[in-house]
């Protein structure tokens, strides 16, 4: 399913944005050296997109927790999160169980705390969390079942500008005036 800008959740209704890592921030490929060191490729434009989200949080435009939620225990996930100044929960094999506990601990006072969650994922292990509710986004190269489940599928591949495209769509950057964009960038 692909969604238009008018069907995206309003910023005021979002309390949590969680990103899978592999296949979302990366192209889902891994390079392995002969020493066993794993390397991944990320898109710098996605980093600027995260800066835009953080700018909106600092300015009070968005009141949400933003973090990476990954099954992958490799330190490369932590390294990228640190570079982006993002919280990271990695090595999480059951993302739905994690989110159940996380949302319960936040005491959001909502009947359905999943309603204010936005989750970005790309593979079958993301399906349980995506199916629970809230709002989910997948890249165009996600598993077909994930694309069926997603609230929106963006025409960008993981690790190739997908995160940035999500942020621009969520924040409505395409509808901002030049002055509003300057303001957004000024606080990055």
C-alpha positions as CSV (number, residue, x, y, z in Angstrom):
1,X,0.0,0.0,0.0
2,X,1.2,3.5,-0.7
3,X,-0.1,6.4,1.2
4,X,-0.5,10.0,0.3
5,X,0.6,12.9,2.5
6,X,-2.9,13.5,3.8
7,X,-3.2,10.0,5.3
8,X,0.1,10.2,7.3
9,X,-0.2,10.5,11.0
10,X,-0.2,14.0,12.5
11,X,2.9,14.9,14.4
12,X,0.9,15.7,17.5
13,X,-0.3,12.1,17.7
14,X,3.1,10.5,17.5
15,X,4.9,9.5,20.7
16,X,7.5,7.0,19.4
17,X,9.3,6.5,16.1
18,X,11.3,3.2,15.9
19,X,13.6,2.2,13.0
20,X,14.8,-1.2,12.2
21,X,18.4,-1.0,11.1
22,X,19.4,-3.5,8.4
23,X,17.4,-2.9,5.3
24,X,16.2,0.5,6.6
25,X,19.4,2.4,7.3
26,X,21.4,0.0,5.2
27,X,20.9,-1.7,1.8
28,X,20.6,-5.0,3.7
29,X,24.0,-6.1,2.6
30,X,27.0,-6.8,4.8
31,X,30.7,-6.9,3.9
32,X,32.8,-9.3,5.9
33,X,36.6,-8.9,6.1
34,X,38.9,-11.9,6.5
35,X,39.2,-11.0,10.1
36,X,35.4,-11.3,10.5
37,X,34.8,-7.6,10.8
38,X,31.4,-6.7,9.4
39,X,30.8,-3.5,7.5
40,X,27.6,-2.0,6.2
41,X,26.8,0.9,3.8
42,X,24.5,3.7,5.0
43,X,23.2,6.8,3.2
44,X,24.4,10.2,4.6
45,X,21.2,11.8,3.4
46,X,19.4,9.6,5.9
47,X,21.5,11.1,8.6
48,X,20.4,14.6,7.6
49,X,16.8,13.3,7.8
50,X,17.4,12.2,11.4
51,X,18.8,15.7,12.1
52,X,15.5,17.1,10.8
53,X,13.6,14.9,13.2
54,X,15.8,16.0,16.1
55,X,15.4,19.6,15.1
56,X,11.6,19.3,15.3
57,X,11.9,17.6,18.7
58,X,14.2,20.4,20.0
59,X,11.8,23.1,18.7
60,X,8.7,21.3,20.2
61,X,7.2,20.6,16.8
62,X,7.4,16.8,17.6
63,X,7.2,15.3,21.0
64,X,8.4,11.7,20.3
65,X,11.1,9.3,21.4
66,X,13.1,8.2,18.4
67,X,15.4,5.2,18.3
68,X,16.8,2.2,16.4
69,X,15.2,-1.2,17.3
70,X,17.3,-4.0,15.8
71,X,17.7,-7.7,16.0
72,X,21.3,-7.3,14.9
73,X,23.8,-7.4,17.9
74,X,26.7,-6.2,15.8
75,X,28.5,-3.1,17.2
76,X,28.2,-1.5,13.7
77,X,24.5,-0.7,14.7
78,X,25.7,1.1,17.8
79,X,28.4,3.0,16.0
80,X,25.9,4.3,13.4
81,X,23.4,5.2,16.2
82,X,26.1,7.0,18.1
83,X,27.0,9.0,15.0
84,X,23.3,9.9,14.5
85,X,22.9,10.7,18.2
86,X,20.0,8.1,18.3
87,X,19.2,5.8,21.1
88,X,19.7,2.2,20.1
89,X,18.1,-1.0,21.3
90,X,20.0,-3.8,19.5
91,X,20.2,-7.5,19.8
92,X,16.4,-7.5,20.3
93,X,15.0,-10.8,18.9
94,X,11.4,-10.1,19.8
95,X,10.6,-6.6,18.8
96,X,6.9,-6.9,19.7
97,X,7.7,-8.1,23.2
98,X,10.2,-5.3,23.6
99,X,7.7,-2.7,22.4
100,X,5.0,-4.1,24.7
101,X,7.3,-3.5,27.7
102,X,8.6,-0.2,26.4
103,X,5.2,1.3,25.9
104,X,3.9,0.0,29.2
105,X,6.9,1.6,31.0
106,X,6.1,5.0,29.3
107,X,2.7,5.2,31.0
108,X,1.2,7.0,28.1
109,X,-2.4,7.0,29.5
110,X,-3.8,5.8,26.2
111,X,-6.2,2.9,25.7
112,X,-4.1,1.8,22.8
113,X,-0.5,3.0,23.2
114,X,0.4,1.5,19.8
115,X,-1.7,4.2,18.2
116,X,1.1,6.7,18.5
117,X,3.9,4.4,17.3
118,X,5.5,4.8,13.9
119,X,7.7,1.8,13.0
120,X,9.9,1.4,9.9
121,X,10.8,-2.1,9.0
122,X,11.6,-4.3,6.0
123,X,11.7,-8.0,6.7
124,X,9.6,-10.8,8.2
125,X,10.9,-10.4,11.7
126,X,9.3,-6.9,11.7
127,X,5.8,-8.2,10.9
128,X,4.6,-8.9,14.4
129,X,5.3,-5.3,15.5
130,X,3.9,-3.9,12.2
131,X,0.7,-5.9,12.7
132,X,0.0,-4.7,16.2
133,X,-1.2,-1.3,15.1
134,X,0.2,2.1,15.0
135,X,1.6,3.2,11.7
136,X,4.3,1.4,9.7
137,X,6.5,2.3,6.7
138,X,8.5,0.0,4.4
139,X,11.0,0.6,1.7
140,X,10.3,-0.5,-1.9
141,X,12.7,-3.4,-1.6
142,X,11.1,-4.8,1.6
143,X,9.8,-8.4,1.7
144,X,6.4,-8.6,-0.2
145,X,4.6,-9.6,3.0
146,X,6.0,-6.6,4.8
147,X,4.9,-4.3,2.0
148,X,1.3,-5.8,2.2
149,X,1.2,-5.1,6.0
150,X,2.8,-1.6,5.9
151,X,0.6,1.6,6.2
152,X,2.9,3.1,3.5
153,X,5.5,1.9,1.1
154,X,7.9,4.5,-0.1
155,X,9.5,4.3,-3.6
156,X,13.0,4.3,-2.0
157,X,15.3,1.4,-1.2
158,X,16.7,0.7,2.3
159,X,20.1,2.4,2.7
160,X,19.5,4.5,-0.3
161,X,17.6,7.5,1.0
162,X,14.6,5.6,2.5
163,X,14.9,7.2,6.0
164,X,15.3,10.6,4.5
165,X,12.3,10.2,2.3
166,X,10.2,9.0,5.3
167,X,11.2,12.1,7.3
168,X,10.5,14.5,4.5
169,X,7.1,13.0,4.0
170,X,6.3,12.9,7.7
171,X,7.3,16.5,8.2
172,X,5.7,17.7,5.0
173,X,9.0,19.2,3.7
174,X,7.6,19.3,0.2
175,X,4.9,21.7,1.3
176,X,7.2,24.0,3.4
177,X,8.2,27.4,2.3
178,X,11.9,28.2,1.8
179,X,11.8,30.1,5.1
180,X,10.4,27.1,6.9
181,X,13.1,24.9,5.5
182,X,15.8,27.4,6.5
183,X,14.3,27.3,10.1
184,X,14.4,23.5,10.1
185,X,18.0,23.4,8.8
186,X,19.1,26.1,11.2
187,X,18.4,23.9,14.2
188,X,20.1,20.8,12.8
